[in-house]
Amino acid sequence: MLDRISGIMLAEGAGARAKWAVANFGWLSFAAAFALSLLGVYAIDIATQPEPGATGLSGTAHRQLLFLGIGLCVSCVVCVPHYRWLGILRWPMAAVTIGLLVFLLIPAVPSSIVTPRNGTRGWIDLGVTDFQPSEVAKVVFVIVLAWHMRYKRSHRRFLGLFGPAMIAFVPIALIMLQPDFGTAMTFVPALAAIVIAAGAKLRHLAIIALIAAMAAPATYPFLKDYQKERVVGLVRQIQGSREGADDINYQSFTAQKVMGAGLATGTADDHARALIRYNRLPEAHNDMVYSVLVTRFGFWGGVGILGLYLAWLLGALGVAAVCTDPFGRLLAVGLAAVIAGQTIVNVGMNVGLVPIVGITLPFLSAGGSSMVMVWLTTALVLSVGLRRSSQPYRPSFEYAQGDAQPVLGNVRTRPSP
């Protein structure tokens, strides 16, 4: 079995031709991730230990620091083997992930193991911590889709997009059944980014987006009551109405109020803790952690935090740009889209542009599964950047204008697998 896997690895170009590239864009993502993680620990301490004058980190902040250490250890382990092993092991990983998502939906599972939170069955109680399979599902989905698309050309046709969509449909459907609409949304940017990077025609994607936008209102009757209330609450905010400020829009209005208190340059530590405490911002250590940091560091601090996310994304896209391996390139692009989509939705929630959908902010929000998986994502980007093939075995994503066939150039090719 190992001989067979080694043969596949060599045939895929991951053998002797792979060279180490110590200087690569992946380190930019690593540095940004580390800075964001430390800011997250500080923000969680402000949110969970609001009393001024307290010494030491709060218990929740200590746990986050522990998970940061675990995430760093996982990153070191993941960077050692070649990232193409993920492609070889994609189906076992997918099977385990789908099995865990199905397990969450089994009504017979005791509530001591799967305890619904805010009506969502998304976590497995491991005793020492909770485990959220949907966090793993995002990374596994990107791996499976990137490997599937690495040499494909069928997606250049409109109907050829059906295959990638079906790969995304399975985890999205299972997560929607929890129901966790926010997490399910993060799969869509990854799907779009990967098929675009693989050469899909933008006009085909534009048609799909238009159809989805036109069909969206028809899904409203099928939403749960609290989901409908969130949509209505967002519309009222956009209209400038204060209606719902004490119920459905309380979290959003409170987040905006404490951010506004930060003004341009922020407030002192004790003042920020008092603002969070007396305004009783819900989920301040989790979904609303961005509001906590803007309260502390002000508008320009919030811009700086977004700059760190931009640096992470530029590092990942820089790795993809210089990577000659189709799987590595698509992997980096897909992971970048996951982080970008999650960040945009969460920040949009905080500033009142997106309904509250219960999605965490990467690296900053409290959560063991989330912290470990975003560091795994960073490690995969760095792993792609650390390995550079001297010559690709297959052409990747270079198409003649109006032609569905790739421009081969001067590269060796093999028959399609």
Secondary structure, DSSP 8 states (H G I E B T S, - for coil): -HHHHHHHHHHTT-STTEEE-SSSTHHHHHHHHHHHHHHHHHHHHHHH--STT--S--HHHHHHHHHHHHHHHHHHHHHSS-TTHHHHTHHHHHHHHHHHHHHHT-TTS-TTTS--BTTB---EE-SSSEE-HHHHHHHHHHHHHHHHHTT--GGGSSGGGHHHHHHHHHHHHHHHTTT-HHHHHTHHHHHHHHHHHTT--HHHHHHHHHHHHHHGGGGGGGS-HHHHHHHHHHHHHHTT--TTTTTTTHHHHHHHHHHHHTTTT---HHHHHHHHHHHT-TTTTTTTHHHHHHHHHHHHHHHHHHHHHHHHHHHHHHHHHH---HHHHHHHHHHHHHHHHHHHHHHHHHHTSS-------TTTS--HHHHHHHHHHHHHHHHHHHEEESS-SS--S-B-TT-SSB---S-------
